[in-house]
Amino acid sequence: MPYITYNGKNIHYQVDGLGKPIIMLNGIMMSVKSWEPFREEFSKNHQLIRLDFIDQGQSDSSDIAYDLTYQADIIYELIKHLKLEKIVLVGISYGGEVALKFSLKYQNYIDRLIIFNSVSYTTKTLAQTGHSWNKFASEKDALSYYEATIPVIYSKAYHEIKQEWMTKRKEALIQGPFSDENFLKRMISLTNSSESYDIRPNLNEILVPTLIVGSEEDSLTPLVHQRLLHKNIKNSRLVILPGVGHASMYEVPELFSMIVLGYTNSKLTYTI
């Protein structure tokens, strides 16, 4: 199982396939395993690289407070370790925000940037949402933690279509990771890491070709935020997914794949 070491901590990563490197960045509760349904398609003609941030999946837990720059620096260490020159960087939600942070510090490594369901700063509403998550996590209240974190990421239509699956998933999460004290501690650290996030003054410094994707029914990171990213990142395009919630990769996996691979492989770029 491959690892790199960063600040004395083991960071887990996975590489599949050959070709143009695509680095996929997890949302806050995701891990390398979350991308498994996409592995075969994405690694067929590309080098698919996945990693668990600190406090995620099979990476170590942190014993210090950190912010999103820390996670961005982990990506840089992985790029150096793999001897990569240019990458396509894809991030969803928390991972998209880390990708934006990375872009501001290590832009010369990026060929294309693809951001799903992300924001340029942590709003008061998002901060309050994180505080409620942490409250239930610190109280080890698995049911309340589930109700606060999971239903909000899906659209109403997806809830209706996937009722049976949602019920089974609820039971599995409550009896599994949401009752695991170590998992909850890690989620608190991850949630806290985005508290001070705000790159609005620096968005115009991102010059690489960028695709921003938002979802019509995303109540966690509404479209106003993707529009703000698009307005301030010069060489960007905006795609809006109708009838989709925050967890777009799960709701419309075929569109997610088409968007990522299409933008990765296109020889046409939008420039100003």
N, C-alpha and C positions, 0 to 999 in steps of 0.2 A: 504494500500500500504506500504510494508515494507521498512524501512530505518535504516541505522546506522549513527552515527554521528562521523565525523573525523575532528579534528581541527575546531570545531564549524560549520561544513558544513554537510548537509544532503546528504547521498549517497544512491541512490536507488538500491535495488537488488530484485531478484525474485528466488524462490526455487520451483522446481517441482519434484515429484517422490521420490523414496527411493532407497538406494543402494550405490554403490561406488560413491563418489562425483566427478563430473566433473564441473570445473569452466571454463566458456567460456568468453574470453576477446575480447572486441570490437575493430574493426578497428577505425580509427580516426573519421569518420563521421557516425559511427554506434551507436546503442543503444540496450537496452534489447530487444526491439521489432524486431530488425533485425534477431534475432535467432528464431523467432516464427515458421517458417516452419520446424525447426528441433526439436521443443519442444516435440512433441508427441513421436517421435522415440527415442530421447535421454533420456527421463524421464521414459520410459517404464520399464527399469531394472536398472536405475541409478538415483542418485540425481543430477539433472541438476541445476546448480547455475549460474545465469547471473547477471551482475551488470553494472551500468552506472558509468564510471569514473567521476571524477570532470569535469565539463563543458560538460558533455554528457547527452542526454536524460532527465530523470526526476531527476537527481542529481543537486545540487546547482552549481552556477557559482563561480569561485575563484576570490578573490580580490587581490591576490598576484601572482607573478611569481612562477612557479614550474617546476620540471623536472620529468623524468619517475620514479625516486625513490619515489616521492610523490605518484604516482599512485600505485606503488608496495606496499607501506605501507598501502594503502587503502585495498588492497586484504588481507594483513595480519590481519588488524582489522576485516574484515568480517569473516575470518577463525576463529579467536578467538571468535567472537560473535556467530558463529554457532557451536562452540565447535568441530571443525573438527581435526582429527589427520593426515590423509594423503589424498591428492587430486590428481586427474589428472588435469593438467593445460593446457588449450588449448588457443592459441592466434593467431590471424591473423593480419598481417601488424603491425600497431601501437600496437595492443594488444599482438602480438608475442614479440615485443621488450620490453614491460612492463613485460611479462612473463619471459624473459631472465634476466631482472633486478631483478625480484622477486627471481629467482633461485639462484642468487649470494648472496642474503641476507637471504633468508629463505628456503634454499634447503631441510632441514630436513622435511618439510611439503609435499614434492612432491613425489608421487609414480611414475608417468610418466609425461613427458613434451612433448607437441606436438606443433610445431611451423610452421605456414603457411605463406609464402610470406613475410618474415621479414629479417632484416639485423642486423649486429653486430655494426654498426656505421652509423651516418648520413654523407653521402658523400657530397662533394661540390655540386654535381648535385642535390641530394635530398634537400640540404639546399636552393639552388637557386630555385628549384621547390616550396618549402614552401614559399619563399619570394614572388614569383609571386602570389601564392594563397592569401597571406596576403595583397598584394597590391590591388588586385581586391576586397577583402573582405572589406578593409578599405575604398575603394572608393564606396562601396555598388553597385558594378557593377555585378549584378546577372548573366547576360549572360556570361560575361568573366570569372566569377568565375566557372560557370558550365563547360565551354569549357576547363578550365585549370585543373579541378579536376576529372571530370567524364569519358569522353571518354578514357582517358589513362589507366583506370583500367580494361578495357575489351579487349579481343582478337579481331582480325579482323573478324574471323568467327562468333563470338558471335554478333558483331555489325550487320553483314549481316543477321543472322537468326532472330534477335530480333529488326529489324528496327522499326516496328510499336510500340513495347513496349518502345524502346529507345526514340522515338519521344514524346510519352505520358509522360514518366518519365522526360524528359527535361522540358516540359511545367510545370509539377507539381512542380519540384524543383525550377525553376526560379520564378514561381508565389508564391511559398510557402517559405520554409526555407531559400533559397538563397536571398530572399528579406527581411528577418527578421534580423534587426540590432542586436538583442541580440544573435541570432544563430551565426551570422558572428563574433561577438566579442568572443564568446566561441571557434569558430574554430581557430581564431587567437591565442588564448591562448594555445590550444591543439597543434597546429603546432609549436609554439615557444618552447613547452616543450620538443621537441625531438631534438632541435638545437645542444645541447652539447652532445648528446648521443654517447658514444663510449666505448664498453666493450671488445674490441679485446684483451687487455692485460690479461683479466680475464677469457676468455672462457674455458681454461683448468681446471678451478675450478668447472665447472659444471660436476657432476659425475652421476647424475640420468639418467636412461634410457630415451633417447630423440629421437623423430622422427621429422625430418626436411622435410618440403614439399615445393617444388618450382615449378614454372610454366614456361613452355617453352617459352611462349610469354609474360612474365611479363616484361614490359619495365620500370616500376616504381622501382621495386626491383628485378633486373635481377638475373639469376641463379648463377652467380659468387658469390653472397652473401650467398646463401644457401650452396654452396660448401665450402665456407670459414667457415661457422658455423659447417658443418659436419667434416671438417678437424680438427678443434680445440676442438670440444666437444667429449670427449673420447668414451662414450657409446652411440653413435648416429648412426642412419640410415638416409639415404637420399632417398626420393621419388620424382620423377619428373613427372609432369602432362603434357603430350604432347598437344599442340594446345590450351592451356589455358592461360588466362591473369592473372592479379594481383588479381582480385576478384574471386578467385577460388571457394569459398563457394557458390557463385551465379551461376557461369558457370557450375559447375559439382557438384551439391548438393548431388547426390547419391554417388559419389566417396568421397566427403568430409565426409559423414556419415560413409561410409565403413571404411575409413582410421582411423577416430577418434575412432569408437567403436571397430574396429578390434584390434588396438594397445592397447586400454584401457583394453580389455578383455583377450588378449593373456597372457598365463602363461609362455611364452617363452620370454626371454629378451636377448638383445645383450650386452655382457660385454667384456671388455678387462682387 
